[in-house]
Amino acid sequence: MRRRRPIPPAPLPQRDGVDPVRVRLPAGGPWATVRDHLAERLATAGPGVVDGMFEEGLIVGADGHPVAPDTPYEPGTFVWFHRELPSEVPVPYPLDVVYRDEHIIVADKPHFLATTPRGGHVAETALARLRRELGIPTLTAAHRLDRLTAGLVLFTVRPEERGAYQTLFRDRRVTKEYEAVAPYDAGLVLPRTVRSRIVKERGELTAREVGGEPNAVSRIELLEHRAAHGLARDGAAPDGAAPDRVPPDGAAHGLGRYRLLPGTGQTHQLRVHMTALGVPILGDPLYPVVTGPVPAGDFRRPLQLLARALEFTDPVTGAAHRFRSARVLAAWASYDGWAAGRQPRRQ
């Protein structure tokens, strides 16, 4: 069996906190030159774009020198280049660093800020922001939060230690605590542990519960509840609320502040389980009804889900860590303001 070549270090520096794109030339295929392969692979960039990048010397090899377009195709070799960054709407909320040492950084992420570059969110992500603001180009996320979820994210500083921290999450040796605001149901018996099988197909926006062996476990607790002031009895939007994202009818009976403890890490697990209990999290554009995805620049009524706490034993130093987010979910602080789409200073 032929061994794969080791990945050499990137010969290009980061740009705006974003790594250059690395392409490994695959085995097989009809390409005679590097240019032929990239022109096919990057066809969606538009006609002439790849040729222009070659002409300007923007595509480089492992030695950092520009690759000529007529360079013979050799499977397994690498080339690098910087993508043209998309135009992004800045997320106007602070990204707070709650802990920093020579090994890790724990940040308190606002709603609407993606954790790592993906799709149309590249420079305007928590990872790219921290790299720029802290001047740590080696910073990497050890796990990920959805763009719409706020709260604590662990980042690693040293590349050689990254695997040790990522393994913590893979092996479920991190205790994660979430908080959510959702409708209150006096008939719902809590606390309880929800177990089900959740699947999410590639290309679909939502996950769903199916029959079979459970792969998702969540403990749901009610911390407190109160009346939802400003919400009409029929569940209609209060004065000033935009009609396209009306708060759920169930909130007419009051609001609950819930503590959520995931025992597993399936995609959208907490959102699916809260919906299954009949108390979907406020501001959810996917559950129980798909009204999203939320477009960039729409900062109204954020999903009321917060990664409140992380607890783990540091695999490098042996220190016992427990971190808590200082954020307050907007619908709990001011339901009327949240329902009307008024943007607070923090999300």
C-alpha positions as CSV (number, residue, x, y, z in Angstrom):
1,M,0.0,0.0,0.0
2,R,1.4,3.4,-1.0
3,R,1.9,5.7,1.9
4,R,0.5,9.3,1.6
5,R,2.9,12.1,1.6
6,P,3.1,14.1,4.9
7,I,1.4,17.5,4.8
8,P,4.1,20.2,4.6
9,P,3.5,23.5,6.5
10,A,1.6,26.2,4.7
11,P,4.1,28.4,2.7
12,L,1.7,31.4,2.8
13,P,0.8,33.5,5.8
14,Q,-2.7,33.9,7.0
15,R,-4.8,36.8,5.7
16,D,-7.3,38.5,8.0
17,G,-6.8,35.5,10.4
18,V,-7.8,33.0,7.6
19,D,-5.5,30.2,6.5
20,P,-4.7,29.8,2.8
21,V,-6.5,27.1,0.9
22,R,-4.5,23.9,0.6
23,V,-5.2,21.5,-2.3
24,R,-3.8,18.0,-2.6
25,L,-3.7,16.8,-6.2
26,P,-5.7,13.6,-6.3
27,A,-4.7,10.3,-7.8
28,G,-6.2,9.5,-11.2
29,G,-7.9,11.8,-13.6
30,P,-7.2,13.1,-17.1
31,W,-5.2,16.2,-16.2
32,A,-1.8,16.8,-17.8
33,T,-1.0,19.9,-15.8
34,V,-1.7,21.5,-12.4
35,R,-3.6,24.3,-14.3
36,D,-5.9,21.7,-16.0
37,H,-6.9,20.3,-12.6
38,L,-7.5,23.6,-10.8
39,A,-9.4,25.0,-13.8
40,E,-11.8,22.1,-13.5
41,R,-11.9,22.0,-9.7
42,L,-12.5,25.7,-9.3
43,A,-14.8,26.2,-12.3
44,T,-17.4,27.9,-10.1
45,A,-15.0,30.7,-9.5
46,G,-15.7,32.0,-13.0
47,P,-14.0,32.0,-16.4
48,G,-10.4,33.2,-16.4
49,V,-10.1,33.3,-12.6
50,V,-7.7,30.4,-12.3
51,D,-5.6,31.6,-15.2
52,G,-5.4,35.0,-13.6
53,M,-4.2,33.6,-10.4
54,F,-1.4,31.7,-12.2
55,E,-0.4,34.9,-14.1
56,E,-0.2,36.8,-10.8
57,G,1.8,34.1,-9.1
58,L,-0.9,33.5,-6.4
59,I,-0.7,29.7,-6.6
60,V,2.4,28.4,-4.8
61,G,4.0,25.1,-4.0
62,A,5.5,23.8,-0.8
63,D,8.6,25.9,-1.3
64,G,6.5,29.1,-1.4
65,H,7.4,29.8,-5.1
66,P,4.7,30.4,-7.7
67,V,3.6,27.3,-9.6
68,A,3.7,27.6,-13.4
69,P,0.4,26.7,-15.2
70,D,2.2,24.1,-17.3
71,T,3.7,22.3,-14.3
72,P,3.1,18.6,-15.0
73,Y,0.4,17.0,-12.9
74,E,1.8,14.9,-10.1
75,P,-0.8,13.1,-7.8
76,G,-0.3,13.7,-4.1
77,T,1.5,17.1,-4.3
78,F,0.2,20.2,-2.7
79,V,-0.5,23.7,-3.8
80,W,-1.7,26.7,-1.8
81,F,-3.5,30.0,-2.6
82,H,-5.7,32.5,-0.8
83,R,-9.4,32.5,-1.8
84,E,-11.1,35.8,-2.5
85,L,-12.9,36.6,0.8
86,P,-16.6,37.0,0.5
87,S,-18.3,40.3,1.5
88,E,-19.5,39.7,5.1
89,V,-21.8,41.7,7.3
90,P,-19.8,42.3,10.6
91,V,-21.4,40.8,13.7
92,P,-21.7,43.8,15.9
93,Y,-21.2,42.0,19.3
94,P,-18.1,41.4,21.4
95,L,-16.2,38.2,21.5
96,D,-15.0,37.9,25.1
97,V,-12.0,36.0,26.2
98,V,-12.8,34.5,29.6
99,Y,-9.6,32.5,30.1
100,R,-6.1,32.5,28.5
101,D,-2.9,30.6,29.2
102,E,-0.1,29.3,27.0
103,H,-2.1,26.2,26.0
104,I,-5.7,27.3,25.6
105,I,-8.1,30.2,25.2
106,V,-11.7,30.0,26.2
107,A,-14.0,32.6,24.5
108,D,-17.6,33.6,25.1
109,K,-19.1,33.7,21.6
110,P,-22.0,35.9,20.7
111,H,-25.0,34.7,18.8
112,F,-24.7,35.0,15.0
113,L,-20.9,34.6,14.9
114,A,-19.7,31.3,13.3
115,T,-17.0,29.4,15.2
116,T,-14.8,28.6,12.2
117,P,-14.7,29.6,8.5
118,R,-17.3,27.9,6.5
119,G,-19.4,28.9,3.5
120,G,-20.0,32.6,3.4
121,H,-18.6,33.1,6.9
122,V,-14.9,33.3,6.7
123,A,-13.1,36.3,8.2
124,E,-16.1,37.2,10.3
125,T,-15.8,34.1,12.6
126,A,-14.7,33.6,16.1
127,L,-11.5,31.8,15.1
128,A,-10.4,34.5,12.6
129,R,-11.3,37.3,15.0
130,L,-9.3,35.8,17.8
131,R,-6.3,35.2,15.5
132,R,-6.3,38.8,14.5
133,E,-7.1,40.4,17.9
134,L,-4.7,38.2,19.9
135,G,-2.0,37.8,17.3
136,I,-2.0,34.0,17.5
137,P,-1.9,32.5,14.0
138,T,-1.7,28.9,15.3
139,L,-5.0,29.2,17.2
140,T,-7.5,26.4,16.4
141,A,-11.0,25.5,17.7
142,A,-11.1,22.3,19.7
143,H,-14.9,22.0,19.0
144,R,-17.6,24.0,17.4
145,L,-20.8,25.8,18.3
146,D,-23.5,26.6,15.7
147,R,-23.5,30.1,14.4
148,L,-26.9,30.9,16.1
149,T,-25.8,29.5,19.5
150,A,-23.9,31.7,21.9
151,G,-21.5,30.7,24.7
152,L,-18.2,29.1,25.5
153,V,-15.8,27.7,22.9
154,L,-12.4,26.2,23.7
155,F,-9.4,27.1,21.4
156,T,-6.0,25.5,21.4
157,V,-2.8,27.6,21.0
158,R,-0.1,25.0,20.1
159,P,-0.6,22.7,17.1
160,E,1.2,19.8,18.7
161,E,-1.3,19.9,21.6
162,R,-4.5,20.3,19.5
163,G,-5.2,16.6,19.3
164,A,-5.2,16.1,23.1
165,Y,-7.9,18.7,23.6
166,Q,-10.0,17.6,20.6
167,T,-9.8,14.0,22.1
168,L,-11.5,15.4,25.3
169,F,-14.6,16.2,23.2
170,R,-14.5,13.0,21.1
171,D,-14.3,10.8,24.3
172,R,-17.0,12.9,26.1
173,R,-14.6,13.9,28.9
174,V,-15.9,17.5,28.8
175,T,-19.0,18.3,30.9
176,K,-21.1,20.8,28.8
177,E,-24.0,22.7,30.3
178,Y,-26.4,24.8,28.2
179,E,-29.2,27.2,29.0
180,A,-32.3,27.9,27.0
181,V,-35.4,30.0,27.1
182,A,-38.5,28.3,25.8
183,P,-42.3,28.2,26.5
184,Y,-43.4,27.0,29.9
185,D,-45.6,23.9,30.1
186,A,-47.0,23.2,33.6
187,G,-47.9,19.7,32.5
188,L,-44.4,18.8,31.5
189,V,-42.7,16.8,34.2
190,L,-39.1,17.8,34.7
191,P,-36.3,17.0,35.2
192,R,-36.1,14.2,32.8
193,T,-33.6,12.4,30.5
194,V,-34.6,12.3,26.9
195,R,-33.2,9.4,24.8
196,S,-33.8,9.0,21.0
197,R,-32.2,8.3,17.7
198,I,-31.4,11.4,15.7
199,V,-30.3,11.5,12.1
200,K,-29.3,14.4,9.9
201,E,-28.9,13.8,6.2
202,R,-26.2,15.7,4.2
203,G,-27.8,18.7,2.4
204,E,-30.8,18.8,4.8
205,L,-31.3,21.8,7.1
206,T,-32.9,19.8,9.9
207,A,-32.3,16.7,11.9
208,R,-35.1,14.3,12.8
209,E,-35.9,11.5,15.3
210,V,-36.3,8.0,13.9
211,G,-36.8,4.6,15.4
212,G,-33.9,2.5,16.5
213,E,-31.2,2.4,19.2
214,P,-30.8,5.8,20.8
215,N,-27.7,7.8,19.9
216,A,-28.8,11.1,21.6
217,V,-29.2,11.6,25.3
218,S,-30.1,14.9,27.0
219,R,-31.1,15.8,30.5
220,I,-33.6,18.7,30.7
221,E,-34.2,20.7,33.9
222,L,-36.4,23.6,34.6
223,L,-34.6,26.3,36.5
224,E,-37.5,28.8,36.8
225,H,-40.5,30.1,35.0
226,R,-42.6,33.2,34.8
227,A,-45.3,34.9,32.7
228,A,-44.4,36.1,29.2
229,H,-45.4,39.8,29.4
230,G,-46.3,41.5,26.2
231,L,-47.5,38.3,24.4
232,A,-51.1,38.2,23.3
233,R,-53.2,35.2,24.5
234,D,-53.5,33.8,21.0
235,G,-49.7,33.9,20.5
236,A,-49.7,36.8,18.1
237,A,-46.6,39.0,17.9
238,P,-46.5,42.0,20.3
239,D,-46.6,45.5,18.9
240,G,-43.5,46.2,16.9
241,A,-42.5,42.5,16.2
242,A,-41.8,41.6,12.6
243,P,-44.6,39.3,11.3
244,D,-42.2,36.8,9.6
245,R,-40.7,35.5,12.8
246,V,-43.6,35.4,15.3
247,P,-42.9,34.0,18.7
248,P,-44.4,30.5,19.3
249,D,-47.9,30.1,20.5
250,G,-46.8,28.1,23.5
251,A,-45.1,31.1,25.1
252,A,-48.5,32.6,25.8
253,H,-48.6,30.4,28.9
254,G,-45.3,31.8,30.2
255,L,-41.6,31.3,29.7
256,G,-39.2,28.8,31.2
257,R,-35.5,29.0,31.7
258,Y,-34.0,25.6,31.2
259,R,-30.8,23.8,32.0
260,L,-29.7,21.4,29.3
261,L,-27.0,18.7,29.8
262,P,-26.2,16.8,26.6
263,G,-24.8,13.3,27.2
264,T,-24.0,13.0,23.5
265,G,-23.2,15.3,20.6
266,Q,-25.6,14.8,17.7
267,T,-26.3,17.7,15.4
268,H,-29.1,20.0,16.8
269,Q,-29.7,17.5,19.5
270,L,-30.9,19.9,22.2
271,R,-33.1,21.8,19.7
272,V,-34.7,18.5,18.5
273,H,-35.2,17.2,22.1
274,M,-36.8,20.5,23.3
275,T,-39.1,20.5,20.3
276,A,-40.1,16.8,21.0
277,L,-41.1,17.8,24.5
278,G,-43.4,20.5,23.1
279,V,-41.2,23.4,24.3
280,P,-39.1,24.5,21.3
281,I,-36.4,27.0,22.0
282,L,-37.4,30.6,21.3
283,G,-36.0,32.0,18.1
284,D,-35.3,28.7,16.4
285,P,-35.6,29.1,12.6
286,L,-35.6,25.3,12.0
287,Y,-37.7,23.7,14.8
288,P,-40.6,23.0,14.9
289,V,-41.1,24.8,11.6
290,V,-38.4,25.7,9.1
291,T,-38.4,29.5,8.6
292,G,-34.7,29.9,8.0
293,P,-31.8,29.8,7.6
294,V,-31.4,33.2,9.2
295,P,-29.6,35.5,6.7
296,A,-26.4,37.3,7.5
297,G,-27.2,40.7,8.9
298,D,-30.5,39.7,10.5
299,F,-29.7,40.0,14.2
300,R,-33.3,40.1,15.4
301,R,-34.6,37.6,18.0
302,P,-31.5,35.3,18.4
303,L,-31.9,31.7,19.2
304,Q,-32.3,31.5,22.9
305,L,-29.6,28.8,23.4
306,L,-26.4,29.4,25.3
307,A,-23.4,27.2,26.0
308,R,-23.3,28.2,29.7
309,A,-20.4,26.1,31.1
310,L,-17.5,23.9,30.2
311,E,-15.8,21.6,32.8
312,F,-12.8,19.3,32.1
313,T,-9.4,18.2,33.4
314,D,-6.7,19.8,31.2
315,P,-4.9,16.9,29.3
316,V,-1.7,18.9,29.2
317,T,-1.4,20.6,32.6
318,G,-3.7,18.4,34.7
319,A,-5.5,21.4,35.9
320,A,-9.2,21.1,36.7
321,H,-11.1,23.8,34.7
322,R,-14.6,25.1,35.0
323,F,-15.7,28.1,33.0
324,R,-19.1,29.9,32.9
325,S,-20.5,32.3,30.4
326,A,-21.6,35.7,31.8
327,R,-24.2,36.2,29.1
328,V,-27.9,36.6,29.8
329,L,-30.3,35.3,27.2
330,A,-32.2,38.3,25.8
331,A,-35.7,36.8,26.0
332,W,-35.2,36.2,29.7
333,A,-33.8,39.7,30.3
334,S,-36.6,41.4,28.3
335,Y,-39.1,39.3,26.5
336,D,-40.8,42.3,24.9
337,G,-37.5,43.6,23.6
338,W,-36.5,40.3,22.2
339,A,-39.9,39.6,20.6
340,A,-39.9,43.0,19.0
341,G,-36.5,42.4,17.4
342,R,-34.7,45.2,19.3
343,Q,-31.0,44.5,19.2
344,P,-29.3,44.8,22.6
345,R,-25.7,45.7,23.0
346,R,-24.8,42.1,23.6
347,Q,-26.1,38.9,22.2
